[in-house]
Amino acid sequence: MSASLEVYPPSAEFVAQANANAALYDRADADRLEFWAEQARRLDWDTDFEQVLDWSNAPFANWFVGGKLNVSVNCVDRHVAAGKGDRVAIHWVGEPGDSRDITYSQLLADVSRAANYFTAIGLQAGDRVAIYMPMVPEALISMLACARLGLTHSVVFAGFSASALRSRVDDAEAKLVITTDGQYRRGKPAELKTNVDDALGTGDDAAKSVEKVLVVRRTNHDPKLPWVEGRDVWWDDTVGESSDHHEPDAFDSNHPLFLLYTSGTTGKPKGIVHSSGGYLTQTSYTFHNVFDHKEGRDVFWCGADIGWVTGHSYIVYGPLSNGATEVVYEGTPNTPNEHRHFEVVEKYGVTIYYMAPTLIRTFMKWGRDIPDAHDLSSIRLLGSVGEPINPEAWKWYRDVIGGGKAPIVDTWWQTETGSIMISPLPGVTETKPGAAMKPLPGISANIVDDNANPVTHGEQGYLVLDQPWPSMLLGIWGDDERFKETYWSRFADQGWYFAGDGARYDDDGALWVLGRVDDVMNVSGHRISTSEVESALVGHSGVAEAAVIGAADETTGQGIVAFVILREGVENTGDTLIAELREQVSVEISPIAKPREINVVPELPKTRSGKIMRRLLKDVAEGRELGDTSTLVDPSVFEAIRRKRA
Ligand code: WT7
C-alpha cells in the first residue's frame, strides 16, 4: 500500500515545545499501573486512592479504589482557587451569531446555582437526569452541576426524536429532564420542548419517573409554549434565582458520572455507564498530551455535539479539567454561510481544531477558496475523530486548514472507551495520512484473527484492547449480561475487549483502523445500527420486511441504503411511499438515520437458514460484482433487485 510509505515526522519546532515526549511510552511500558497513578494525580482528590486497579471482578473494573473526588470541582473550582477565575472557559457562539464569553468564575457561579436548584427539588446522588438540549452553555452547566452532586446525567442528542428520548428516559428512570424552548436549525427556530411533551406523554401513558422538566429559554419562538403546571419550570425562574455558592461533596472514583446511549448490533440502544475518577483521569491526560494543550495560551475547538461522547470528553471534561479556553459552537457549519467556521477560528484565534472527516470532506467539496479567504495561521494542531480519514482528506486538512505544517492527530476511540485510545502523540509520533498509528502510552491494543492469534503485518484482523484502561465503561445500564456478551465474549478465554472494528498494521507497524466489522454503520461519524433502522421501517404498516446496509459514501463515509418488501396487497405509491418511509425512520430514531436510498424489492436475498445476506446487498448498493451467491435460496432475486435500482 503506497500511502503507508508517506511519513510525516514531527517538526523540530513542534518537538521543542511538545507536552509529550518519547519517555512517556517508556514510563508506561515500565509500570503501566504506576503510570496511570501518576496521571490520576494530575487531578485533585479529596481522599487519595489506595489501589490503582482492582480487576478481580473482570470485566467490571474498579480504578483508583478508595479514592474520592468531585468531577465538577476538578473542572471548575480548582482553577478559580488557583487564581485563574478571570480566564475565559467558554467562547460560546450561537447559530444566529450571538455570543457569550464565560469565565471560570462565572462558570462556578452558574454551576453552583444549578446544583442548588437540583438539590432544592430533592435530587440525590445516584439519581439520573436527562439532558436534551442544543449546544447552549446551560447544557454544559447542567452536566457539570449533575457531576457536582453525583447525579448521573444522560445526555440525549437534541436531534433525536421524541420516541428515542422516551425510551432513554424510561430506561434510565430519569427524574429530571432539562431542555430548551426551541433550537435553531439552519437559521430558523425549531421545536424542542414540544418534543419533550410528546416523549413524556400524559395520563396512563406518562413517563413515570419524571418529576420536573426544566426549560432554558433559547429561541423564544412560541408565546404560547405548551406548559404542564407543576411539572415544567423555567431555568431563569428557578436556577437563575438560586444561590451562586455551593459546597460540594466528594464521590467514589467508580461513582457513575454519566450514561450515554449508543447503538449496538441489536435494535435497542444500550446505556454505556462511565465512572468518575478513571474517566476523568484519562480524558484529562489525553487532552493534555494528544492535543498538546498549553494552559492560558491555546484556544481549543472541538466541533462535536454534547449529545455524543466526543462532546462529553473533549468539550466538557477533558478541556475544562485542564483549565482550557475553548470555543463552543451551537450551529451547523454553513449557517449563515460556509465561512462560519473560519470566521470563528479568526475571531478567537483557535489554535487546536478537532473535527470529523465528514466535515473535512464537505469543506473540500465547498472548495478551498472559502478557507483561503481567512487567516487561519493561529491553528497549530489538527485532530480527526469518528471514522477513518481517507488520505486525500488528511492531506487537504493539513495543507489547507493547517497551513501545510500543523500535525494531525487521527484519534481512534469509542463511546465505550470514554477517551482517546489510539492516536499519534504530536511532537513524538510520526504521522501517516489515514493511520491512527499506535496506542497511547498506558494503552495496550492488538490486532488478532478469529483464533486470537496476532495477525502478521499487512493482514486485516480484529482490533482488541488486551489490558483494562482507566476510562473504560463500567458496564451497560441495567444489563450486565449484555455487557459481557457484547464486548467480552468474543475473546473470553483471553479476557480481551472486542471493539467491533477491523484494523491492520502496515509494514512499518503503524496501525490503520478500517471500520466496523459488525452490523453497525458509521454515517458522518454517527453510529447507527442496521437493525434499529430495519425495525423503524418495519414499523410502517405497509412494510413486511426490511434489510439495511451501510454503503460507501464519498462525503458521509457510509450512507444508509434500505431494501424493503411490501405487505401483500399494499400498493407501491413510489415517491410518496419512499417519503413516508424516510419520515418513519426520522420519527422513530432521528433525521440522521434517514436512508439515503430506499429500494422496494420483491424479495430479499436469504440463506437457506433464513439469514439476510447483507454482504450481497452491499455489493449491489456499491455497484460491485456479486460475491459468492451459492448459499442463497434463490439467486435470481438479485436480477429483480438490480432491475429496480436501474
Ligand atoms: C466507532 C465509535 C470516538 C468518538 C466518536 C465516535 C469509529 C472513531 C475513528 C478513527 C477510524 C474511527 C470506529 C469506532 N471511529 N474514531 N479515528 N478512525 N474509525 O464514537 O459513536 O462510539 O463510534 O467510530 O468504528 O468503533 P462512537
Residues whose N, C-alpha, C, O or C-beta is under 5 A from the ligand:
A	BS01	WT7	T310 S384 V385 G386 E387 P388 D410 T411 W412 W413 Q414 T415 E416 A499 D501 V513 G515 R516 G525 R527
